Amino acid sequence: MSTDNDMMNTDGSRRDFLKGVGASLVTVSLLQGISGCGGGSDGGGGSSAGTKVVILGSSGGVSWYPGTTRASTSTAVVVNGVLYLVDLGQDTTARLTQAFNPGSPYAGGSYSGHGSSLFLQNLRALFLTHLHQDHIADYPALLLIGPGAGLGRRQPLRVIGPCTRGQLETDVTGYIQRGGTIVRAGAAGGFSATQTPGTRQMTELMWQAFAQCINNMTLDAGYPDFTKVVQVQEIGTPLVGRFSPTCPPMNPFEVYRDDLVRVTATLVDHHQVYPAFAYRFDTADGSVAISGDTGPDTNGNLQLLANRVDVLVHEVIDGAWVDFKFGDPEPGSPMYALKIHMLQAHTAIDAVGRIAEECKAKTLVLNHIVPGDTPLSHLQRAGNNFSGRLIIGEDLMTIPIG
């Protein structure tokens, strides 16, 4: 395993990418080229030139864990000062402003500049891996607060996320039998009422839910048309049947391209959650892939997407915590269903290194760490089956690419 702490060199062909197409464990304190805080309006960690990954939130799960300040999942890919986000879990908009919105308009005894922030005018696109709350809880905050910080000022924010599931999940917990309520989303944006809204309908319903606030801000406070700040693009196709496979083998497909980056996606295995995606960003400096939430077997989809990637940001769960928390629950019980979800829909520490090795990734970054207070000694085992560099993700960590 390599012990070189310098970030990988980038070959010349990578530098020509945009022209051509239009583990050893390293602790944060020792890793050269990695900073512990994004800290800068230039995109974190110094110069705005080049490509870097900023981990905004490094934990996963629908909870706030004791003994840790990790926010939930969000990752920024920054290319020459332009921001691209993947997911916005709980507490991550606060991390976003910590990383990219420093300083104060008041200095030297007077106000200067715009008097407030416009840092979000550098945000071009948001990619949602799936629609669980620990990946989208701060999406409404971005839409509601963002226009006051430059969101959509230069161009609408491209929001790319899953389409409708098409079929309600199988009730493996007996929830309906116990009298549980199935929530139905109202018609919006040309979509009929449904139990499984996709990204576009979810966004349209946010405008409805916050209509009083939005109308006040536009009519009384001079704000722009909130509904034109974002442009939503859904990806994927609805399931045709309740028992259709949620992660069939497939080739990666392009979902976004501009003058700085090309983004491709593929389906991953998040149990009954469908569609669930991983994303890959290719830039002139190098590449980064973000797994989203997935079990260890994606039918080779992730290995194709992340083949020879410079940095693989991959979710991880501590199996010892799952066993401790859930014990041996009765089959068919809600706790049994949740334990099965934890084990099958996520990737254990002891498996993630092997996956990174199969991807031929140069660097593996652990993210979406469940639980957020997983001991470092447990996470270190992820390097046992990986010959590249292992980094344990932390909030506001900056990782240069190339």
VENMO-V981484 format. One record per residue. N is the residue number from 1. RES is the residue in one letter. PSI is psi in whole degrees, -180 to 180 (999 if undefined). NEAR is the number of other ideal C-beta (glycine too) atoms within 8 Angstrom. D_CENTER is the distance of its C-alpha to the mean C-alpha in Angstrom with 1 decimal. Layout:
((N	RES	PSI	NEAR	D_CENTER) (N	RES	PSI	NEAR	D_CENTER))
This chain:
((1	M	143	8	28.2) (2	S	143	8	27.8) (3	T	7	5	28.4) (4	D	123	4	28.0) (5	N	-10	8	25.7) (6	D	145	6	25.5) (7	M	155	10	22.5) (8	M	143	9	23.3) (9	N	155	4	25.5) (10	T	131	10	24.6) (11	D	165	6	27.3) (12	G	-32	5	29.0) (13	S	-35	7	27.8) (14	R	-40	12	24.2) (15	R	-27	9	25.6) (16	D	7	9	27.2) (17	F	-53	12	24.2) (18	L	-27	10	23.9) (19	K	-39	4	27.7) (20	G	-38	6	28.0) (21	V	29	5	25.6) (22	G	999	3	26.0) (23	A	104	14	23.1) (24	S	147	9	24.6) (25	L	132	8	23.0) (26	V	120	11	22.7) (27	T	154	7	22.5) (28	V	-40	11	20.9) (29	S	-22	5	24.4) (30	L	-15	7	25.9) (31	L	117	10	23.4) (32	Q	140	7	24.7) (33	G	1	8	22.4) (34	I	131	13	19.7) (35	S	156	10	19.8) (36	G	-1	9	18.8) (37	C	138	11	17.8) (38	G	-50	16	16.3) (39	G	63	11	19.5) (40	G	138	11	20.5) (41	S	-13	8	20.4) (42	D	1	8	20.6) (43	G	14	17	17.0) (44	G	129	16	17.4) (45	G	36	12	20.0) (46	G	-134	6	23.0) (47	S	148	5	23.7) (48	S	-12	6	21.7) (49	A	149	5	22.7) (50	G	-175	10	20.7) (51	T	139	15	17.1) (52	K	156	13	14.9) (53	V	132	15	11.6) (54	V	119	16	11.1) (55	I	108	16	9.3) (56	L	-46	15	9.3) (57	G	135	15	8.8) (58	S	1	14	9.7) (59	S	171	15	10.9) (60	G	171	15	10.3) (61	G	158	10	12.8) (62	V	73	5	14.7) (63	S	170	6	16.8) (64	W	117	4	17.6) (65	Y	143	11	19.0) (66	P	150	5	22.4) (67	G	16	4	23.0) (68	T	150	8	19.6) (69	T	14	4	18.0) (70	R	132	12	14.4) (71	A	168	15	12.0) (72	S	-171	15	9.4) (73	T	128	15	5.7) (74	S	139	16	4.4) (75	T	135	14	5.2) (76	A	132	17	8.1) (77	V	123	14	10.2) (78	V	123	14	13.6) (79	V	112	12	16.6) (80	N	41	10	20.0) (81	G	-6	10	18.8) (82	V	136	10	16.7) (83	L	140	13	13.1) (84	Y	127	16	10.2) (85	L	146	15	6.9) (86	V	112	14	3.5) (87	D	158	14	3.4) (88	L	78	15	6.5) (89	G	-179	17	8.0) (90	Q	137	11	11.6) (91	D	2	10	13.1) (92	T	-21	16	10.3) (93	T	-30	11	12.5) (94	A	-41	8	15.2) (95	R	-36	14	13.3) (96	L	-44	15	12.6) (97	T	-32	11	16.4) (98	Q	-40	11	17.3) (99	A	-36	15	15.7) (100	F	7	15	17.0) (101	N	61	11	19.8) (102	P	176	6	22.6) (103	G	-171	6	26.3) (104	S	144	4	28.4) (105	P	-6	11	30.4) (106	Y	115	6	33.4) (107	A	146	8	35.2) (108	G	26	4	38.8) (109	G	5	3	40.1) (110	S	164	6	38.7) (111	Y	154	6	35.6) (112	S	174	8	34.4) (113	G	-137	5	31.9) (114	H	-6	6	30.5) (115	G	-9	6	31.0) (116	S	-168	7	27.3) (117	S	146	10	24.0) (118	L	26	9	22.8) (119	F	-25	11	19.8) (120	L	-4	12	17.4) (121	Q	-14	9	19.7) (122	N	-1	11	17.9) (123	L	116	12	14.6) (124	R	-37	10	15.0) (125	A	147	12	12.0) (126	L	128	15	8.9) (127	F	123	16	7.1) (128	L	127	15	6.4) (129	T	-41	13	6.2) (130	H	177	13	8.9) (131	L	34	11	10.7) (132	H	150	9	11.1) (133	Q	-29	8	11.7) (134	D	4	11	9.6) (135	H	-12	16	6.5) (136	I	2	12	9.0) (137	A	-33	11	11.8) (138	D	7	13	11.7) (139	Y	-46	11	11.5) (140	P	-38	9	15.3) (141	A	-42	9	15.7) (142	L	-44	13	14.3) (143	L	-36	13	16.6) (144	L	-39	11	19.5) (145	I	-29	9	19.6) (146	G	-42	14	18.1) (147	P	-23	13	21.3) (148	G	-4	6	23.2) (149	A	25	13	21.3) (150	G	1	12	21.5) (151	L	128	13	18.7) (152	G	7	13	20.2) (153	R	-41	7	23.2) (154	R	-38	4	23.4) (155	Q	155	5	21.8) (156	P	143	8	19.8) (157	L	125	14	16.0) (158	R	121	11	14.9) (159	V	118	13	12.4) (160	I	120	15	11.7) (161	G	179	13	10.9) (162	P	147	16	12.9) (163	C	-179	12	16.6) (164	T	147	12	18.7) (165	R	-35	13	19.1) (166	G	-29	9	22.8) (167	Q	136	10	24.2) (168	L	144	7	23.9) (169	E	154	6	22.9) (170	T	133	6	25.9) (171	D	94	8	27.0) (172	V	0	7	27.2) (173	T	-3	7	27.8) (174	G	21	8	30.9) (175	Y	-48	8	29.1) (176	I	-41	8	31.1) (177	Q	-31	6	34.3) (178	R	6	6	34.0) (179	G	16	5	33.9) (180	G	151	6	30.2) (181	T	130	4	29.2) (182	I	119	7	27.0) (183	V	137	5	25.3) (184	R	124	7	25.9) (185	A	139	11	24.1) (186	G	164	7	26.8) (187	A	140	5	27.5) (188	A	142	10	25.7) (189	G	34	7	25.3) (190	G	0	3	27.6) (191	F	144	11	25.9) (192	S	163	4	28.1) (193	A	142	6	27.5) (194	T	158	10	25.3) (195	Q	-8	7	23.9) (196	T	64	10	20.7) (197	P	146	9	19.5) (198	G	-169	13	16.8) (199	T	-41	14	14.6) (200	R	-46	10	17.7) (201	Q	-39	14	19.9) (202	M	-44	12	17.5) (203	T	-44	13	17.4) (204	E	-39	11	21.2) (205	L	-25	12	21.8) (206	M	-42	11	20.1) (207	W	-40	11	22.7) (208	Q	-45	9	25.3) (209	A	-34	6	24.3) (210	F	28	10	24.5) (211	A	-43	8	27.4) (212	Q	-47	6	29.8) (213	C	-49	8	27.6) (214	I	-45	11	26.6) (215	N	-38	8	30.2) (216	N	-43	9	31.5) (217	M	-33	11	29.3) (218	T	-40	12	30.3) (219	L	-30	6	34.0) (220	D	-17	5	34.7) (221	A	6	7	32.4) (222	G	18	3	32.1) (223	Y	157	8	28.4) (224	P	173	8	27.3) (225	D	109	6	26.6) (226	F	-37	13	23.3) (227	T	-14	6	23.0) (228	K	3	8	23.3) (229	V	-28	13	20.6) (230	V	154	12	18.0) (231	Q	113	7	18.4) (232	V	134	10	16.5) (233	Q	120	9	16.4) (234	E	144	12	15.9) (235	I	156	11	15.6) (236	G	174	10	17.1) (237	T	144	5	20.4) (238	P	151	10	21.5) (239	L	141	10	23.0) (240	V	-19	5	26.8) (241	G	159	6	27.8) (242	R	-31	7	26.8) (243	F	20	4	27.0) (244	S	146	8	25.4) (245	P	141	4	23.2) (246	T	-10	13	19.4) (247	C	64	11	18.7) (248	P	154	6	21.7) (249	P	140	5	22.0) (250	M	165	8	21.0) (251	N	148	5	20.7) (252	P	150	11	17.6) (253	F	149	8	17.9) (254	E	135	8	17.3) (255	V	-15	11	15.3) (256	Y	147	11	15.6) (257	R	137	7	18.0) (258	D	-162	6	19.6) (259	D	-9	3	21.9) (260	L	-25	9	19.3) (261	V	150	12	16.7) (262	R	131	11	16.6) (263	V	128	16	13.5) (264	T	162	12	14.1) (265	A	163	13	12.6) (266	T	159	15	14.0) (267	L	143	13	14.3) (268	V	175	16	13.5) (269	D	97	14	15.4) (270	H	46	15	14.1) (271	H	-125	10	17.7) (272	Q	-8	10	18.8) (273	V	119	11	15.4) (274	Y	142	10	15.7) (275	P	147	12	14.4) (276	A	130	16	11.3) (277	F	152	15	9.8) (278	A	153	17	8.8) (279	Y	149	14	8.9) (280	R	135	15	11.4) (281	F	122	13	12.4) (282	D	126	9	16.2) (283	T	176	14	18.0) (284	A	-21	9	21.6) (285	D	-23	11	20.7) (286	G	-161	12	18.8) (287	S	152	13	15.7) (288	V	138	15	12.3) (289	A	142	17	10.5) (290	I	119	13	7.1) (291	S	-24	14	8.4) (292	G	-166	16	6.2) (293	D	127	16	9.0) (294	T	148	16	12.3) (295	G	177	12	15.8) (296	P	-18	10	17.7) (297	D	104	5	19.5) (298	T	22	15	17.8) (299	N	31	8	21.2) (300	G	-1	7	20.5) (301	N	-47	15	17.7) (302	L	-38	15	15.2) (303	Q	-36	11	18.3) (304	L	-45	10	19.1) (305	L	-45	13	15.9) (306	A	18	13	15.5) (307	N	122	8	19.2) (308	R	32	7	20.4) (309	V	149	14	17.1) (310	D	-46	12	17.5) (311	V	125	15	14.4) (312	L	115	14	12.5) (313	V	114	13	9.5) (314	H	140	13	10.1) (315	E	161	16	9.9) (316	V	147	16	13.4) (317	I	146	13	15.9) (318	D	109	13	19.4) (319	G	-31	10	22.0) (320	A	-37	7	24.6) (321	W	-40	11	22.9) (322	V	-47	12	22.6) (323	D	-41	8	26.3) (324	F	-44	7	27.3) (325	K	-40	6	25.6) (326	F	-18	12	26.6) (327	G	-132	6	29.8) (328	D	75	3	31.5) (329	P	160	9	31.0) (330	E	130	6	33.3) (331	P	136	5	32.2) (332	G	-12	7	31.3) (333	S	159	9	30.5) (334	P	-39	8	27.2) (335	M	-35	9	26.6) (336	Y	-45	12	27.3) (337	A	-41	11	24.8) (338	L	-39	9	22.0) (339	K	-43	11	23.0) (340	I	-42	10	23.0) (341	H	-46	10	19.5) (342	M	-42	12	18.3) (343	L	-33	10	20.2) (344	Q	-27	9	19.6) (345	A	0	13	16.0) (346	H	170	14	14.6) (347	T	122	13	15.7) (348	A	155	12	18.4) (349	I	-43	13	18.9) (350	D	-10	10	22.0) (351	A	-23	9	20.4) (352	V	-33	16	17.3) (353	G	-41	16	19.7) (354	R	-41	10	21.6) (355	I	-44	13	18.6) (356	A	-37	14	17.8) (357	E	-41	12	21.6) (358	E	-32	7	21.7) (359	C	-12	14	19.1) (360	K	35	7	21.4) (361	A	145	15	18.6) (362	K	-39	9	20.1) (363	T	136	14	17.7) (364	L	124	17	15.5) (365	V	120	14	13.0) (366	L	130	13	12.6) (367	N	175	15	9.4) (368	H	50	10	8.8) (369	I	121	16	12.5) (370	V	124	15	14.7) (371	P	166	11	16.8) (372	G	-19	13	15.8) (373	D	27	8	19.4) (374	T	131	12	19.7) (375	P	143	6	22.6) (376	L	-38	7	22.1) (377	S	-31	5	24.9) (378	H	-46	10	23.0) (379	L	-29	14	19.8) (380	Q	-24	10	22.3) (381	R	-16	9	23.3) (382	A	-21	15	20.3) (383	G	-4	13	22.3) (384	N	-33	7	25.3) (385	N	26	7	24.7) (386	F	130	14	22.9) (387	S	-5	6	25.1) (388	G	-158	13	22.6) (389	R	132	10	21.1) (390	L	130	16	19.1) (391	I	130	14	17.1) (392	I	115	13	16.0) (393	G	144	11	13.1) (394	E	151	10	14.1) (395	D	135	11	12.9) (396	L	15	14	13.9) (397	M	137	16	14.6) (398	T	129	16	15.1) (399	I	109	15	15.5) (400	P	148	11	17.7) (401	I	125	16	17.6) (402	G	999	12	21.2))
